[in-house]
Amino acid sequence: MKKLLLSLGVLMLSLQASAQFYSKDAPFAHTYSIVARDTVTGEMGVAVQSHWFSVGTSVAWGKSGVGVVATQSFTNKSFGPRGLTLMKNGLTAKLAMDALLEVDEGRGVRQLAILDASGNVAAHTGKDCIEAAGHYVGNNFSVQANLMEKASVWPAMAKAFEETKGSLAERMLAALEAAQAEGGDIRGKQSAALLVVGAENTGNEWDDKLVDLRVDDHATPLKELRRLLNIQQAYQYMNAGDVAVEKGNIKEAKKMYQKAQQLNPENVEMKYWYAVTLANNKEFEASKPVFKGVFEKDRKWQQLLSRLKKVNLLLITDKELKELEKL
C-alpha cells in the first residue's frame, strides 16, 4: 500500500509539473506505429512510419526494464518521458495512460499506445483523430494509425506482426511494411524509426537501447530502415566475433565474421578484420586473397598493416608484412 501511495504521489507531482495541453502549435505525427514485446526475450520496442520529417524523434520512446510509448496524431511529446516515469514508479501501462490523458485537454486529437515490462498494453485513439484512425490491442502488442488511406491498415499490421518470425525488430518492421502495402498514410511516406530496449534495466543509460534507427527523410524510408537494420545485425555479428577472439575461440570468431559479411557484403572493413583474424590464427595464406580484395578497393587499409603490427594487433612476421604490402 505504501508503495502504491508513493507511486501515486509521484504521479500527481509529475502531472502537475509538466502537464501539456492541446494547442495548435503541437507537432503533427499523423502516422502508423506499433508497440510490442517479445515474449521470449522480454525485449520491447516501437516502430513507426509517417509522411512527416523525423517522426521517430516525436513518436517513439522507451526504457529498458520499464516499457515503451508511442505518442502520435497531434503529438504530446511529453507523454513519452512522463509515461516512462510513471511506469518506472510502478504504474501499469493502463494506469499510466489514464493518468496522462486525464489532465490533457487535447485528448480528443491524441493517439497513444503504452506497453510495460510485464506485457500489459493500453491504447487510445481520440474521437477527433483524422480518419481513417483506430487501433488494435493484441497479446503483448498494439498497432495504431491515423490519417490512413483506409481502415484496413492497422488490422494488416497486427496480422503481419503475429505471423512473422524473427527478432522483435524484424517483426515490427514487417508490420510497418504491411501497413504501407495496405495503403499506409494517405499523404505518402517520408520518415521512419525503429527502437528496441531490453527486458531489464542495466543501470547504464548508454546501454539502454538495443536498436535505435531512424530515417528522417527518404523517398522509401522502410526500405532504408530495413537496410540499416541489416547493417546493425552485421555489426552485432562483428562484435560477437571480437568477443570470441578475446576468448581465444577463433573458430567461433570466423563464423561470426562470415555471417557479418553475408549480411553486408560490400563492407570492406568487415573483410579486413576477418583477414586479420585469419593471419593471427596462423592462416596467413588464407588471409592473403581476402587482404588483396580489400586493398584493391582502398589502399589505405594496406597502410594500416604496420600500425596494427606495431601494437601487436596483427601477429605476423616482418617477412609476411612485406608480402602483404606488395599485394
Backbone bond lengths (Angstrom), bond angles and torsions (degrees), N, CA, C in turn:
res aa  C-N    CA-C-N  psi(-1)  N-CA   C-N-CA  omega(-1)  CA-C   N-CA-C  phi
1 M - - - 1.466 - - 1.534 110.89 -
2 K 1.361 115.52 -43.20 1.467 118.94 179.71 1.518 111.03 -61.12
3 K 1.345 115.43 -39.83 1.466 119.50 179.93 1.520 111.11 -64.36
4 L 1.344 115.83 -39.98 1.449 120.08 179.19 1.515 111.26 -65.45
5 L 1.344 116.23 -43.48 1.462 120.01 178.72 1.523 111.27 -63.10
6 L 1.336 115.70 -38.97 1.452 119.49 178.05 1.520 110.62 -63.38
7 S 1.333 115.69 -43.04 1.468 120.17 179.37 1.517 111.09 -62.79
8 L 1.333 116.37 -41.75 1.456 119.81 179.11 1.516 111.08 -65.89
9 G 1.333 115.72 -35.46 1.462 119.37 177.12 1.512 111.51 -64.31
10 V 1.335 115.35 -44.09 1.467 119.91 176.81 1.520 110.06 -62.14
11 L 1.341 115.35 -40.30 1.454 120.91 177.74 1.524 111.96 -56.14
12 M 1.308 117.12 -50.94 1.459 120.77 -176.11 1.525 111.25 -64.81
13 L 1.325 116.00 -40.70 1.466 118.86 178.35 1.517 110.70 -64.51
14 S 1.334 115.88 -40.20 1.458 120.44 -179.50 1.517 111.29 -63.60
15 L 1.319 115.79 -45.39 1.458 119.78 -177.81 1.524 112.13 -69.65
16 Q 1.333 116.22 -40.40 1.455 119.42 -179.72 1.520 111.91 -67.52
17 A 1.344 114.86 -33.95 1.458 118.34 -175.80 1.513 112.52 -77.52
18 S 1.341 117.47 -28.78 1.459 117.77 -170.98 1.519 114.15 -135.59
19 A 1.335 118.00 21.41 1.460 119.92 178.90 1.522 109.81 -59.01
20 Q 1.332 115.29 130.67 1.453 120.35 -179.82 1.520 108.09 -118.54
21 F 1.301 116.31 122.90 1.452 119.72 -177.78 1.524 110.75 -97.70
22 Y 1.304 115.01 160.52 1.450 120.86 -178.38 1.516 111.62 -62.12
23 S 1.305 116.10 135.84 1.453 121.41 172.95 1.518 107.97 -144.82
24 K 1.297 116.55 162.28 1.454 121.04 -179.61 1.526 111.22 -68.37
25 D 1.325 116.83 -13.56 1.455 121.05 179.44 1.526 112.71 -88.14
26 A 1.338 117.93 -2.94 1.461 120.79 -179.80 1.524 109.54 -61.41
27 P 1.329 118.83 136.77 1.464 121.22 -177.42 1.519 111.45 -66.33
28 F 1.343 115.77 143.43 1.453 120.86 175.72 1.525 109.37 -78.92
29 A 1.310 116.92 144.52 1.466 121.51 165.67 1.520 106.32 -151.03
30 H 1.344 115.00 58.34 1.461 119.64 175.09 1.519 106.20 -69.58
31 T 1.325 115.78 120.27 1.457 117.25 -161.92 1.509 111.73 -168.66
32 Y 1.318 116.06 -177.12 1.461 121.30 167.97 1.519 109.06 -132.04
33 S 1.340 115.46 145.28 1.462 120.28 -175.50 1.518 110.59 -150.38
34 I 1.327 114.25 169.63 1.448 121.66 174.40 1.522 108.60 -138.77
35 V 1.334 116.70 137.62 1.465 122.14 166.82 1.518 105.54 -113.41
36 A 1.336 116.70 138.67 1.460 117.81 -174.14 1.523 111.19 -157.08
37 R 1.323 114.15 160.40 1.469 122.29 178.17 1.520 109.03 -131.37
38 D 1.322 116.48 135.72 1.457 121.84 174.72 1.528 107.81 -82.51
39 T 1.304 117.52 118.85 1.465 121.11 -174.42 1.527 112.67 -72.17
40 V 1.333 117.41 -15.42 1.464 121.05 179.14 1.529 110.55 -89.20
41 T 1.339 116.81 -51.56 1.472 120.81 -176.33 1.526 112.93 -89.69
42 G 1.342 116.96 -21.53 1.457 120.68 -175.56 1.519 113.22 82.00
43 E 1.335 117.61 -1.48 1.457 120.55 177.52 1.525 110.20 -62.51
44 M 1.332 115.96 147.52 1.472 122.16 -179.98 1.512 109.28 -126.33
45 G 1.337 116.81 150.34 1.452 117.59 -177.25 1.512 114.47 -156.23
46 V 1.331 113.36 168.45 1.467 123.39 174.36 1.523 107.50 -133.73
47 A 1.322 116.62 137.64 1.462 121.34 173.48 1.521 107.66 -134.83
48 V 1.338 116.72 142.37 1.458 120.16 -172.35 1.524 110.90 -152.49
49 Q 1.335 116.05 146.73 1.464 122.06 169.80 1.524 109.23 -138.02
50 S 1.345 116.19 148.04 1.465 120.65 -179.32 1.521 110.49 -156.98
51 H 1.325 114.79 161.04 1.464 120.47 167.16 1.526 107.12 -91.51
52 W 1.325 114.82 68.86 1.473 122.09 179.87 1.512 107.61 -159.03
53 F 1.309 116.84 146.32 1.460 120.27 -177.15 1.530 112.10 -67.58
54 S 1.329 116.57 133.46 1.467 124.16 171.09 1.531 112.52 51.56
55 V 1.317 116.82 51.96 1.466 121.15 -174.94 1.527 112.58 -62.01
56 G 1.335 117.01 -30.15 1.457 119.58 -176.89 1.512 114.22 -64.01
57 T 1.333 117.71 -28.02 1.464 120.50 -178.95 1.515 112.20 -72.78
58 S 1.321 117.23 -16.02 1.466 120.84 -179.95 1.519 113.28 -105.03
59 V 1.319 116.50 -38.74 1.467 120.88 -168.32 1.523 113.86 -89.39
60 A 1.333 117.81 -44.06 1.469 122.04 -165.77 1.521 113.25 -96.60
61 W 1.346 115.26 125.02 1.463 122.09 179.76 1.525 109.60 -138.15
62 G 1.323 117.07 143.24 1.457 118.85 178.88 1.517 112.37 -165.36
63 K 1.327 115.29 156.12 1.460 121.68 176.96 1.519 109.19 -147.46
64 S 1.335 115.40 129.55 1.467 120.25 -179.16 1.527 111.40 -56.34
65 G 1.321 115.50 137.16 1.451 121.15 178.48 1.508 114.67 76.18
66 V 1.330 117.23 -0.63 1.471 121.48 -176.34 1.516 111.26 -119.82
67 G 1.326 118.03 -63.32 1.451 120.82 -178.47 1.510 112.14 159.63
68 V 1.335 115.58 -169.97 1.462 122.17 179.48 1.525 109.51 -137.61
69 V 1.340 114.49 156.57 1.457 121.39 -178.80 1.527 109.22 -138.00
70 A 1.334 116.31 137.80 1.460 121.95 169.51 1.523 107.28 -120.88
71 T 1.328 117.12 117.90 1.461 121.69 179.78 1.527 108.26 -119.97
72 Q 1.340 117.26 123.84 1.458 120.17 -171.65 1.527 111.88 -150.15
73 S 1.315 116.56 -166.67 1.464 125.80 -168.90 1.526 107.19 70.95
74 F 1.345 120.64 -124.83 1.465 120.81 170.12 1.532 104.94 -82.06
75 T 1.319 115.20 93.62 1.455 121.46 -162.48 1.518 114.47 -68.41
76 N 1.323 115.59 130.67 1.459 121.76 167.56 1.527 106.05 -101.21
77 K 1.333 116.02 94.13 1.462 120.58 -174.79 1.528 112.13 -60.53
78 S 1.326 117.33 -27.75 1.464 119.65 -178.51 1.526 112.32 -65.38
79 F 1.344 116.91 -19.87 1.461 120.00 176.62 1.531 111.03 -57.81
80 G 1.331 117.07 -31.15 1.454 120.38 -178.86 1.518 112.37 -63.83
81 P 1.337 118.03 -69.30 1.471 119.18 -178.74 1.518 113.65 -63.66
82 R 1.345 118.48 -35.10 1.463 119.41 -179.84 1.524 111.37 -70.80
83 G 1.337 116.22 -38.47 1.463 119.19 177.59 1.515 111.54 -62.61
84 L 1.323 116.56 -40.64 1.465 120.48 178.61 1.525 111.05 -66.24
85 T 1.330 116.96 -39.27 1.471 120.47 178.52 1.521 111.01 -63.46
86 L 1.323 116.60 -41.71 1.465 120.21 179.96 1.523 111.58 -64.12
87 M 1.331 116.29 -41.70 1.471 119.07 178.66 1.524 110.81 -69.63
88 K 1.321 117.11 -36.84 1.465 120.42 177.92 1.523 110.87 -60.93
89 N 1.338 116.07 -29.92 1.458 121.08 -179.64 1.528 112.97 -92.64
90 G 1.331 116.83 15.22 1.449 120.22 168.57 1.513 117.18 107.34
91 L 1.335 119.40 -5.61 1.457 119.87 179.84 1.522 110.61 -79.43
92 T 1.321 116.09 145.28 1.457 120.54 174.59 1.524 109.10 -73.85
93 A 1.322 115.36 170.71 1.460 120.02 178.08 1.528 111.16 -57.30
94 K 1.314 116.94 -42.94 1.476 120.91 -178.04 1.530 111.16 -65.76
95 L 1.325 117.34 -45.26 1.458 120.17 -179.99 1.529 111.02 -64.79
96 A 1.329 115.95 -38.99 1.462 119.98 178.61 1.523 110.44 -64.55
97 M 1.332 117.77 -44.57 1.456 121.14 179.51 1.530 110.84 -62.81
98 D 1.314 117.11 -46.16 1.460 120.65 -179.62 1.529 111.07 -60.49
99 A 1.326 116.05 -40.09 1.460 120.06 -179.19 1.534 111.01 -65.74
100 L 1.318 116.82 -41.45 1.461 120.72 -179.97 1.526 111.65 -65.54
101 L 1.313 116.45 -44.44 1.463 120.44 -176.86 1.521 112.04 -73.21
102 E 1.327 117.22 -29.36 1.458 121.56 -177.35 1.525 111.66 -56.87
103 V 1.326 117.45 -38.30 1.465 120.56 -176.02 1.526 112.75 -102.87
104 D 1.325 117.02 12.77 1.461 121.37 -177.40 1.522 110.60 -107.25
105 E 1.326 116.74 110.15 1.466 120.19 -178.99 1.527 112.19 -68.48
106 G 1.326 116.49 -15.41 1.463 119.93 179.72 1.505 113.80 -95.99
107 R 1.336 117.29 18.56 1.463 120.17 -174.90 1.530 112.29 -57.60
108 G 1.339 117.73 -26.62 1.463 120.42 -178.61 1.518 113.73 -66.80
109 V 1.348 117.15 -22.86 1.466 119.73 -179.36 1.533 111.29 -110.37
110 R 1.314 116.61 7.68 1.458 120.05 179.71 1.522 111.40 -91.38
111 Q 1.333 113.87 151.13 1.459 120.32 166.13 1.529 106.04 -130.07
112 L 1.323 115.39 129.76 1.452 120.07 -170.26 1.526 109.89 -143.83
113 A 1.330 115.87 138.23 1.468 121.14 173.99 1.520 108.36 -136.95
114 I 1.326 116.21 134.40 1.465 122.18 -178.39 1.527 109.62 -133.34
115 L 1.324 115.81 138.11 1.457 122.03 177.22 1.522 108.15 -132.69
116 D 1.342 116.89 132.63 1.462 119.32 179.63 1.528 110.86 -102.86
117 A 1.327 115.87 173.63 1.464 121.66 -173.13 1.518 113.58 -65.10
118 S 1.339 117.44 -16.43 1.462 121.32 177.50 1.525 112.10 -88.61
119 G 1.331 116.79 -3.43 1.457 120.87 -179.86 1.507 113.95 92.23
120 N 1.352 118.00 3.29 1.457 120.37 174.99 1.536 109.12 -69.40
121 V 1.315 115.87 138.46 1.465 120.67 -176.70 1.520 109.95 -129.50
122 A 1.335 115.87 141.85 1.463 121.32 174.71 1.518 108.41 -140.14
123 A 1.334 116.74 143.03 1.462 120.73 -179.27 1.528 110.52 -142.16
124 H 1.319 115.17 152.06 1.467 122.03 -178.64 1.517 109.13 -141.61
125 T 1.330 115.88 132.06 1.461 122.02 170.87 1.517 107.38 -122.73
126 G 1.324 116.63 112.07 1.463 120.57 -177.96 1.514 112.59 -62.06
127 K 1.334 115.08 150.82 1.467 120.52 -175.62 1.520 112.48 -65.82
128 D 1.338 117.20 -18.14 1.457 120.43 -178.61 1.521 113.59 -105.93
129 C 1.347 117.20 11.39 1.462 119.54 174.12 1.528 109.31 -64.24
130 I 1.312 116.88 146.36 1.463 121.08 -174.25 1.526 110.54 -74.07
131 E 1.302 116.10 130.73 1.465 121.49 179.58 1.535 110.88 -65.50
132 A 1.326 117.35 154.27 1.457 125.51 -8.66 1.525 109.16 -78.37
133 A 1.332 115.60 131.97 1.457 120.23 -176.04 1.520 109.76 -139.43
134 G 1.331 115.42 142.22 1.452 119.63 177.78 1.517 110.70 173.22
135 H 1.328 115.88 178.86 1.452 120.58 179.10 1.518 110.05 -147.75
136 Y 1.323 114.80 165.49 1.460 121.23 176.19 1.523 107.49 -141.20
137 V 1.321 116.46 127.15 1.459 121.82 178.84 1.525 108.68 -103.74
138 G 1.327 115.49 121.29 1.458 121.05 178.18 1.518 110.98 -113.61
139 N 1.297 116.32 -161.67 1.455 122.49 -179.91 1.533 110.29 -77.77
140 N 1.325 116.64 106.76 1.454 122.91 -179.92 1.529 113.04 67.17
141 F 1.316 118.47 25.35 1.462 120.34 175.12 1.519 110.70 -160.84
142 S 1.325 114.64 163.33 1.455 121.66 171.88 1.522 108.30 -146.14
143 V 1.333 116.28 140.34 1.467 121.66 173.50 1.520 107.42 -117.46
144 Q 1.325 116.78 142.00 1.455 121.30 -176.97 1.528 109.72 -148.38
145 A 1.328 114.63 147.28 1.458 119.17 -176.57 1.511 110.28 -155.28
146 N 1.326 115.37 151.09 1.463 120.89 173.45 1.518 109.42 -146.98
147 L 1.320 116.60 155.45 1.461 123.69 -175.92 1.531 111.27 59.47
148 M 1.319 114.93 38.29 1.457 120.53 179.97 1.529 111.33 -86.88
149 E 1.316 115.65 160.79 1.452 120.46 177.64 1.520 110.87 -64.68
150 K 1.367 115.77 -36.64 1.453 119.80 179.32 1.523 110.43 -154.18
151 A 1.323 115.37 164.09 1.462 120.93 -173.34 1.525 113.63 -79.13
152 S 1.308 117.76 1.64 1.461 120.53 178.43 1.530 112.12 -88.79
153 V 1.334 117.53 0.46 1.459 120.96 -175.61 1.525 112.01 -65.36
154 W 1.342 117.33 -53.99 1.468 118.38 -176.38 1.526 113.92 -69.98
155 P 1.343 120.22 -32.66 1.469 117.78 172.30 1.531 112.17 -62.81
156 A 1.331 117.06 -35.43 1.463 120.56 177.61 1.521 110.67 -65.54
157 M 1.334 116.71 -36.52 1.460 121.43 177.87 1.530 110.69 -63.55
158 A 1.327 115.34 -46.17 1.468 120.23 -179.60 1.521 111.06 -60.39
159 K 1.325 116.09 -44.74 1.468 121.33 -178.94 1.534 110.31 -61.41
160 A 1.330 115.71 -45.13 1.465 119.68 -178.72 1.523 111.47 -64.17
161 F 1.327 117.22 -41.90 1.464 120.30 -179.51 1.526 110.85 -64.19
162 E 1.311 116.58 -42.81 1.465 120.85 -177.64 1.523 112.31 -69.07
163 E 1.339 117.19 -29.84 1.467 119.89 -173.65 1.521 113.98 -97.58
164 T 1.335 117.80 -14.16 1.461 120.86 -177.15 1.525 111.26 -81.85
165 K 1.312 116.87 139.83 1.455 122.91 175.42 1.535 108.82 -98.61
166 G 1.325 115.89 158.22 1.453 119.57 177.10 1.515 112.49 122.85
167 S 1.315 115.38 -166.04 1.462 121.03 -179.29 1.523 110.37 -70.71
168 L 1.323 115.71 165.79 1.461 120.24 178.03 1.521 110.34 -58.61
169 A 1.316 117.42 -43.22 1.466 121.08 180.00 1.526 110.81 -59.86
170 E 1.322 117.28 -43.98 1.466 121.36 -179.51 1.521 111.01 -65.60
171 R 1.312 117.46 -39.05 1.470 120.72 -179.17 1.531 111.20 -69.38
172 M 1.324 116.61 -39.39 1.460 119.25 178.22 1.523 111.12 -67.91
173 L 1.328 116.48 -38.90 1.460 120.09 177.77 1.527 110.47 -64.33
174 A 1.315 116.52 -37.55 1.467 120.58 176.37 1.529 110.98 -62.05
175 A 1.327 116.85 -35.78 1.467 120.83 177.50 1.520 110.78 -64.77
176 L 1.333 116.78 -41.75 1.467 120.02 177.78 1.528 110.53 -64.60
177 E 1.311 116.63 -41.57 1.464 120.06 -179.51 1.525 110.91 -64.92
178 A 1.320 116.73 -35.72 1.468 120.21 177.19 1.521 110.58 -66.21
179 A 1.332 116.68 -38.07 1.464 120.84 177.82 1.522 110.76 -62.78
180 Q 1.328 115.81 -44.37 1.461 119.57 179.83 1.523 111.20 -64.54
181 A 1.328 116.51 -39.40 1.465 120.74 179.01 1.525 111.56 -64.91
182 E 1.333 115.70 -26.24 1.472 120.96 -179.78 1.528 112.01 -85.82
183 G 1.319 117.66 -3.33 1.467 121.17 -179.97 1.508 113.00 126.07
184 G 1.352 115.67 -34.20 1.456 120.27 176.18 1.514 114.67 58.27
185 D 1.314 115.45 -153.39 1.465 124.00 177.89 1.525 109.07 -60.37
186 I 1.321 117.52 127.92 1.462 120.78 -176.19 1.529 112.03 -62.50
187 R 1.339 116.90 -21.40 1.470 121.05 -179.84 1.515 113.03 -85.28
188 G 1.336 117.72 -15.07 1.460 120.63 -176.83 1.514 111.15 118.85
189 K 1.324 116.97 -148.26 1.462 121.76 -176.12 1.525 109.81 -142.95
190 Q 1.332 115.72 149.95 1.460 120.10 -179.63 1.523 113.22 -149.06
191 S 1.345 118.06 -43.67 1.463 119.56 -176.71 1.522 110.58 -140.40
192 A 1.336 114.78 162.25 1.459 120.46 -179.46 1.522 108.94 -155.81
193 A 1.335 115.51 162.07 1.466 119.78 179.84 1.521 110.09 -153.22
194 L 1.334 114.65 154.76 1.456 121.86 -179.39 1.528 108.00 -141.44
195 L 1.331 115.87 121.14 1.463 121.88 -178.04 1.524 109.60 -129.07
196 V 1.341 116.85 130.45 1.471 121.86 176.29 1.525 107.95 -133.20
197 V 1.344 115.97 131.91 1.465 121.72 176.39 1.526 108.93 -121.76
198 G 1.326 115.79 164.89 1.455 120.57 -173.70 1.515 114.63 -82.96
199 A 1.313 114.71 169.22 1.466 121.30 -178.95 1.516 111.75 -72.64
200 E 1.327 116.99 -28.66 1.452 121.37 -176.13 1.519 111.17 -125.39
201 N 1.311 115.16 148.37 1.456 120.97 177.86 1.525 109.02 -77.46
202 T 1.325 116.55 118.78 1.464 120.63 -178.74 1.526 111.93 -78.73
203 G 1.335 116.63 -16.25 1.455 120.36 -175.12 1.510 112.55 85.72
204 N 1.336 116.52 -5.17 1.460 121.62 179.25 1.525 109.65 -114.51
205 E 1.315 117.15 110.04 1.455 121.31 -178.44 1.524 111.25 -56.97
206 W 1.338 116.28 -33.68 1.466 120.25 -175.92 1.530 112.47 -72.88
207 D 1.332 116.97 -13.38 1.468 120.93 177.50 1.527 111.77 -106.37
208 D 1.312 118.02 9.97 1.458 121.80 -170.10 1.526 113.29 -69.45
209 K 1.322 117.75 -35.81 1.468 120.87 -173.37 1.516 111.06 -104.10
210 L 1.320 115.96 120.25 1.456 121.76 179.05 1.519 111.05 -81.26
211 V 1.311 116.26 -36.63 1.467 123.04 174.01 1.520 107.45 -134.44
212 D 1.310 116.86 130.26 1.469 120.96 179.25 1.522 107.86 -147.54
213 L 1.342 115.60 82.84 1.461 122.07 -174.74 1.520 110.59 -118.11
214 R 1.332 115.64 136.90 1.458 119.96 178.63 1.526 109.81 -137.01
215 V 1.322 115.34 140.33 1.451 122.61 170.41 1.526 105.12 -117.95
216 D 1.311 117.00 103.80 1.461 120.45 -170.45 1.523 114.21 -80.42
217 D 1.344 117.93 -28.45 1.468 120.29 -178.62 1.520 108.22 -159.19
218 H 1.330 116.41 112.02 1.465 119.51 -174.98 1.523 109.70 -159.49
219 A 1.326 116.38 148.42 1.471 120.34 179.46 1.524 111.48 -66.83
220 T 1.348 116.75 -34.19 1.468 121.75 178.29 1.533 108.43 -132.41
221 P 1.327 117.17 76.65 1.470 120.49 -173.01 1.524 115.12 -61.46
222 L 1.325 118.28 -35.00 1.459 119.06 -179.14 1.529 111.57 -70.48
223 K 1.314 116.40 -37.61 1.470 119.89 176.39 1.524 109.74 -63.04
224 E 1.328 116.36 -42.21 1.460 120.71 178.33 1.525 111.09 -67.78
225 L 1.328 117.43 -37.77 1.458 121.20 178.82 1.529 110.62 -64.08
226 R 1.313 117.07 -39.98 1.468 120.07 177.89 1.526 110.75 -65.96
227 R 1.343 116.70 -38.56 1.462 119.67 176.99 1.532 110.76 -61.02
228 L 1.334 116.04 -44.12 1.460 120.34 179.53 1.525 111.80 -65.33
229 L 1.329 116.55 -37.76 1.468 120.00 178.35 1.525 110.36 -64.24
230 N 1.325 117.36 -40.73 1.462 120.71 177.47 1.523 111.03 -62.30
231 I 1.345 116.22 -40.24 1.463 119.82 178.98 1.524 110.23 -65.96
232 Q 1.329 116.77 -42.57 1.466 118.97 178.78 1.522 110.78 -60.80
233 Q 1.314 116.80 -43.31 1.456 120.32 178.86 1.526 110.99 -62.47
234 A 1.334 116.39 -36.70 1.463 120.44 177.52 1.522 110.55 -62.95
235 Y 1.319 116.81 -43.27 1.459 120.19 179.88 1.534 111.60 -69.90
236 Q 1.307 116.72 -28.36 1.468 118.85 174.21 1.521 110.33 -64.89
237 Y 1.335 116.74 -37.89 1.460 120.17 174.60 1.527 110.50 -65.67
238 M 1.349 116.41 -39.45 1.463 119.84 177.00 1.526 110.66 -60.22
239 N 1.323 116.24 -45.11 1.469 120.38 179.28 1.533 110.86 -61.85
240 A 1.325 116.05 -40.38 1.462 120.41 178.28 1.525 110.17 -64.21
241 G 1.335 115.87 -36.57 1.455 120.07 176.63 1.513 111.86 -64.71
242 D 1.326 116.19 -41.43 1.467 120.65 178.28 1.533 111.00 -61.57
243 V 1.332 115.59 -41.77 1.465 120.27 178.70 1.526 110.18 -63.02
244 A 1.333 115.99 -40.75 1.462 120.33 179.64 1.527 110.76 -64.06
245 V 1.329 116.70 -38.44 1.466 120.77 177.26 1.522 110.00 -62.01
246 E 1.329 116.27 -44.63 1.464 120.67 179.72 1.525 111.61 -59.65
247 K 1.330 116.22 -32.08 1.464 120.91 -179.22 1.531 112.39 -88.91
248 G 1.336 115.40 -1.13 1.453 119.35 178.84 1.513 114.62 80.72
249 N 1.334 117.24 11.71 1.462 121.60 -179.92 1.532 108.80 -95.40
250 I 1.324 116.33 79.70 1.458 121.21 -174.43 1.531 111.59 -67.27
251 K 1.312 116.85 -35.14 1.468 119.95 178.88 1.521 110.73 -59.90
252 E 1.334 116.49 -45.03 1.462 120.64 178.51 1.523 110.79 -67.53
253 A 1.328 116.84 -38.39 1.461 120.62 179.11 1.527 111.22 -60.48
254 K 1.322 116.59 -46.20 1.468 120.69 179.49 1.529 110.75 -61.44
255 K 1.320 115.79 -39.38 1.463 120.35 179.08 1.524 110.92 -62.47
256 M 1.337 117.21 -44.60 1.458 121.59 -179.66 1.526 111.31 -66.44
257 Y 1.334 116.85 -42.43 1.461 120.51 -179.94 1.529 111.41 -64.25
258 Q 1.325 116.55 -37.55 1.458 120.19 178.49 1.528 111.52 -67.29
259 K 1.328 116.64 -38.31 1.470 119.95 176.75 1.534 110.58 -64.10
260 A 1.329 115.30 -38.82 1.464 119.38 178.34 1.521 110.44 -61.60
261 Q 1.322 117.09 -43.29 1.460 121.06 -179.06 1.522 111.99 -67.13
262 Q 1.312 116.73 -32.50 1.456 120.10 178.12 1.528 111.37 -64.71
263 L 1.340 115.89 -37.03 1.461 119.96 179.81 1.528 112.17 -78.01
264 N 1.334 116.61 -28.77 1.461 120.70 -175.37 1.532 109.22 -136.89
265 P 1.331 116.99 68.45 1.470 121.42 -171.09 1.523 115.32 -65.96
266 E 1.323 118.98 -18.79 1.456 121.16 -178.19 1.522 113.15 -89.36
267 N 1.322 117.27 -3.53 1.457 120.95 -176.54 1.533 109.92 -83.35
268 V 1.353 117.01 108.17 1.461 120.84 -176.10 1.528 111.68 -71.34
269 E 1.328 118.21 -28.55 1.458 119.81 -178.72 1.528 111.39 -64.72
270 M 1.329 116.04 -38.62 1.459 119.17 177.90 1.527 110.65 -62.24
271 K 1.338 116.61 -40.14 1.464 120.59 177.48 1.527 110.42 -65.67
272 Y 1.324 116.27 -38.72 1.458 121.31 -177.85 1.528 111.68 -61.44
273 W 1.338 116.39 -49.17 1.463 119.06 -178.27 1.523 111.70 -70.68
274 Y 1.312 116.47 -26.47 1.462 119.77 172.88 1.530 109.58 -65.12
275 A 1.319 116.46 -42.65 1.462 121.04 177.91 1.524 110.98 -64.18
276 V 1.316 117.34 -40.54 1.463 121.18 176.80 1.528 110.44 -60.03
277 T 1.321 116.67 -42.31 1.470 120.61 178.69 1.522 110.79 -62.70
278 L 1.317 116.81 -41.87 1.466 120.07 177.22 1.524 111.04 -60.58
279 A 1.328 115.78 -47.23 1.465 120.28 -178.82 1.529 111.26 -62.33
280 N 1.306 116.27 -42.00 1.468 120.56 -179.47 1.524 112.07 -68.87
281 N 1.323 115.46 -20.77 1.460 120.20 179.51 1.536 111.17 -95.01
282 K 1.345 115.38 20.26 1.464 122.12 179.31 1.520 112.57 61.48
283 E 1.331 115.79 30.80 1.463 121.79 173.58 1.527 107.87 -112.19
284 F 1.330 114.40 54.89 1.463 120.66 -173.32 1.525 112.44 -60.89
285 E 1.307 117.94 -45.64 1.467 120.84 -178.37 1.533 111.35 -61.99
286 A 1.337 115.41 -36.94 1.469 119.31 178.84 1.526 111.14 -70.11
287 S 1.332 116.22 -28.29 1.466 119.72 -178.38 1.519 112.30 -75.75
288 K 1.326 118.24 -27.00 1.471 122.01 -172.32 1.532 113.85 -58.97
289 P 1.335 119.79 -49.62 1.469 118.11 179.72 1.528 113.08 -65.26
290 V 1.330 116.52 -29.70 1.468 119.60 177.66 1.526 109.39 -69.35
291 F 1.339 116.11 -46.69 1.465 120.18 175.73 1.526 110.80 -58.04
292 K 1.303 117.15 -44.83 1.461 121.93 -177.17 1.534 111.34 -58.76
293 G 1.347 115.57 -42.82 1.461 119.40 178.72 1.517 112.50 -62.90
294 V 1.331 115.47 -36.75 1.471 119.92 178.14 1.515 110.41 -69.10
295 F 1.344 117.40 -45.25 1.457 121.24 -176.91 1.530 111.72 -64.33
296 E 1.313 116.60 -31.81 1.464 120.15 178.12 1.523 111.44 -67.37
297 K 1.325 115.82 -26.04 1.470 120.76 176.97 1.525 111.04 -81.05
298 D 1.348 115.90 -40.86 1.470 120.19 -175.46 1.528 109.04 -157.90
299 R 1.336 116.24 113.48 1.462 121.75 -176.56 1.538 113.56 -69.85
300 K 1.319 117.68 -14.63 1.466 119.40 179.84 1.521 111.99 -65.19
301 W 1.335 116.69 -26.91 1.458 119.73 176.66 1.526 110.12 -65.84
302 Q 1.330 116.35 -29.80 1.457 120.68 177.91 1.534 110.78 -68.79
303 Q 1.322 115.72 -36.63 1.463 120.40 179.01 1.531 112.04 -65.61
304 L 1.314 115.64 -23.75 1.462 120.69 -177.43 1.531 112.75 -75.17
305 L 1.330 116.72 -18.70 1.467 120.54 -174.93 1.528 112.64 -55.09
306 S 1.328 116.88 -51.91 1.465 119.97 -176.60 1.522 111.92 -65.02
307 R 1.310 116.84 -32.16 1.471 120.65 178.47 1.524 110.71 -67.28
308 L 1.333 116.30 -40.40 1.463 120.09 178.10 1.523 111.06 -67.24
309 K 1.331 115.99 -39.95 1.463 119.76 179.66 1.530 110.70 -64.33
310 K 1.314 116.17 -36.35 1.462 121.16 -177.94 1.521 111.98 -61.85
311 V 1.322 117.84 -32.77 1.470 121.51 -178.51 1.534 111.43 -106.43
312 N 1.342 115.62 18.96 1.470 122.31 174.77 1.527 114.35 62.84
313 L 1.328 115.96 30.98 1.463 119.77 172.90 1.524 111.36 -97.57
314 L 1.323 116.07 -12.00 1.465 121.69 173.32 1.524 106.81 -125.78
315 L 1.335 116.94 108.61 1.466 122.57 -170.52 1.524 110.83 -97.76
316 I 1.320 115.65 72.36 1.463 121.44 178.69 1.525 109.19 -129.03
317 T 1.318 115.92 166.14 1.459 120.27 179.43 1.525 110.08 -80.52
318 D 1.345 115.67 167.18 1.462 120.24 177.04 1.526 110.50 -62.29
319 K 1.320 116.43 -36.15 1.461 120.88 179.05 1.533 110.32 -64.54
320 E 1.316 115.55 -43.40 1.472 119.27 179.40 1.518 111.24 -66.72
321 L 1.324 116.27 -35.92 1.460 120.11 177.66 1.523 110.36 -60.94
322 K 1.328 116.71 -46.57 1.466 120.76 179.89 1.508 110.97 -62.21
323 E 1.332 115.51 -35.70 1.456 119.76 178.65 1.535 111.32 -64.18
324 L 1.323 115.52 -42.09 1.472 119.36 178.28 1.512 111.45 -68.21
325 E 1.327 117.09 -35.82 1.464 120.83 -179.79 1.524 112.88 -69.16
326 K 1.320 116.71 -14.10 1.477 121.29 178.73 1.525 112.03 -95.51
327 L 1.320 117.93 -6.77 1.470 120.22 -177.83 1.526 112.21 -63.35
